[in-house]
């Protein structure tokens, strides 16, 4: 079967350094395109969840950016507002973009296909949902983060989260196999 993704569908998390490198060398038609990608990276939102957000759903505090996403798509739950410390990379870039958006307006007023093209222009091998997979698998690989924490953050069911957890487990097992062959050689 031929993949609908030109380069195949990436299922392993992207290291932060690789994300930053590609983000910096990317080509942007508008400056706010970069902030959409930054927001997808941290928020784990589906592309349409991000594109439907209005300025009033964001609250900017001195040390925190709070986003009230509301009801999630695809039968997911309503989640508590997401909190992002302003000390995280790129959050202040998003805040600067928010200050330019008028109250009542969508923060990124694009169609789904335009959002997809924005991501593909910068991350040739990625797709918008990859950033959701990336954030969730990174959260699951973080010591102290539980499935309940990820469920609260994403609104996903436990069964859906377990599928993301499978990527984390497979990657860890692959790394263990690599280490064991290095020891024996």
C-alpha positions, -999 to +999 in steps of 0.1 A: +000+000+000+013+034-009+013+060+019-006+093+013+024+110+029+051+116+004+079+108+029+059+083+049+041+090+081+065+098+109+055+082+142+085+089+164+088+121+185+110+148+172+138+161+195+133+197+205+166+207+189+155+193+155+122+211+158+139+244+165+164+240+137+137+233+111+115+261+125+143+286+122+153+276+086+117+275+074+101+297+048+071+317+059+047+337+038+035+356+069+051+359+103+021+345+121+025+312+102+055+305+124+034+311+156+008+286+144+035+259+142+049+269+176+014+267+191+007+233+176+040+220+189+032+229+225-005+225+227-011+190+211-043+204+196-057+192+163-052+216+135-089+226+134-090+230+172-061+255+169-076+273+139-110+278+156-095+296+186-105+331+192-085+359+209-109+359+239-099+322+246-064+333+255-054+349+288-019+364+290-004+367+325+030+379+335+044+343+338+017+322+320-003+319+288-036+303+294-058+289+267-094+278+272-099+254+243-134+243+253-150+212+237-125+192+218-131+176+184-138+139+176-159+132+207-131+142+231-139+159+264-139+195+274-106+201+291-095+226+317-077+256+303-042+247+291-014+266+309+020+273+293+047+290+313+060+320+294+095+306+301+089+279+275+106+284+241+083+302+216+055+311+240+064+348+241+064+348+202+028+335+204+019+362+230+033+389+207+011+375+179-019+375+202-014+412+210-019+419+172-052+400+170-084+420+177-108+407+203-135+384+188-112+374+159-097+340+152-061+339+162-051+321+130-078+328+105-070+300+080-087+270+065-077+235+074-059+231+041-040+263+045-029+252+080-017+220+065+002+238+038+019+261+064+032+231+082+043+213+050+061+244+037+084+244+068+084+208+078+085+190+045+082+155+060+056+164+087+019+170+089-001+190+115-012+160+135+024+150+139+028+178+165+000+163+185+017+129+184+050+145+192+037+164+223+017+134+236+046+109+232+070+134+248+046+139+278+042+101+282+080+097+282+084+123+309+089+109+344+060+118+367+035+124+340+006+099+342-020+088+316-045+108+337-024+139+333-023+134+295-060+127+294-067+160+312-044+179+289-058+164+256-093+153+264-085+119+248-099+086+260-075+062+278-077+038+248-065+066+225-037+076+248-026+039+250-020+040+213+003+069+217+020+051+246+027+023+223+050+046+202+069+055+234+073+019+244+084+007+210+109+035+208+123+026+243+125-011+234+143-002+202+168+019+221+174-009+246+180-033+217+205-009+202+223-006+236+224-043+241+240-049+207+266-022+214+275-039+246+279-073+230+300-060+200 
